[in-house]
Amino acid sequence: MFQFVQPKLTFPAHAGSPEKKAYAPIQLIPGKTYVFGSTHIDVGGCSYYRILFISQLLSQVHDRALFCDARILFNYKEILPLLSSFRLQRACTVRNLEWFRDVLLPAKNEFRFPAVYEIDDILVHEDIPVYNCYRDIFREGKDSIPIYMNGCDAVTVTCAPLADYYSRKFGIPRTKFRVIPNYLPRYFFDSYDEAVILDRIRSQKSRKPRICFSCGMSHFDMWKTGAGDDFSGIIDWIVENRRKYEFIFHGGFPPALEKYADDFTRIPVGPFLDYPRVRRSIRADLFIQPLRHSMFNECKSPIKLLESWAEGTPAFVQDLGSYMQIAPDACFDSADTLDRKVNGLFADPDAQFRLIRANYARMKDFWLDDHLNEWLEVMLFPKGR
């Protein structure tokens, strides 16, 4: 008898979803072929974490699961009647509503497959920080997102605060939301190697520690609005310590540091499929992710911690939202707290290694390979069983 077997039947207590509970593995119909369709927004991290990695791994586990993941609007008329479900990622513009109303919803009703709306961020213009350089892209979010959400059978989000936000914002029943955290696929992110880690720690005696900020331009006040940004709280600390540490900016670079640009290493953003390799090549001793306190940032997933833990590098992050929920010990609330944490990390090599090993052990709760059933559950039974 062919069936999907999920190795892990209980959810970690700190996974960010209070409504989650244990359930039995999904029994699939022997001999039946399942066809899953989706429209995803891009070929970057958002689409991979929320659509493509899930499709790739499920297709490996499931020899009768076919995935049709399209970056364009899904108009494959010959495939629509075959769908077992459809996922729509980050649709937030008015111009796609015609397709949604005239193609997807009629097909969903005629062929009786569920549709799941996926969103992993606040995409409503008025609630996006002023310094975020992508803010204006989402001017239509307030008008279009509730239409997409109401038309679909369920909404998947990365954390409970994001579900609470959209439920309040648009008056959508909280029960319609399914919280599925961002999980990391082992084949893409698991590069933990204790020999490499020990060599890196030993070499710290003869060089400056390498501290990396790996994040995109949306974290910086690129348009120089004067509103401050995610780095405002530690920018002076960075300037004061630019001789003590080797700071690397991977992705974006804060305009506030332009006059000191020669004191920093800058690595441009590249294709997402090259992302783990580039991070490993940086050979960072520490990753830091500051975030300004705001509703927008409270709704972020703790992805920066997970990426660092998976590769065997320490990470310190801002004291908010999901970061505090899964690792309060890694959080800082000010530049002074961050300074103490950084000094403590590099003062004791043995403790640093123990921390890295302990962090990697935490990843047992966050590998996508062990949580595929959460996705399959909502794709086949969005309204529950």
Secondary structure, DSSP 4 states (H G I P E B T S, - for coil): ------S--S--TTSS-TT----PPP-PPTTPPEEEEEE-S-SSHHHIIIIIHHHHHHHHH-TTEEEEEESS----TTTGGG-SEEEEES---GGGHHHIIIIIHHHHHHHT--EEEE--S---GGGS-TT-TTGGGGTTHHHHHHHHHHHSSEEEESSHHHHHHHHHHHT--GGGEEE----B-HHHH----HHHHHHHHHHGGGSPPEEEEEE-GGGS-TT--SS--TTTTTHHHHHHTTTTSEEEEEE---GGGGGGGGGSEEEE---GGGHHHHHHHHT-SEEEE----SHHHHT---HHHHHHHHHT--EEEESSHHHHHH-GGGEESSHHHHHHHHHHHHH-HHHHHHHHHHHHHHGGGSBGGG-HHHHHHHHH-TT--
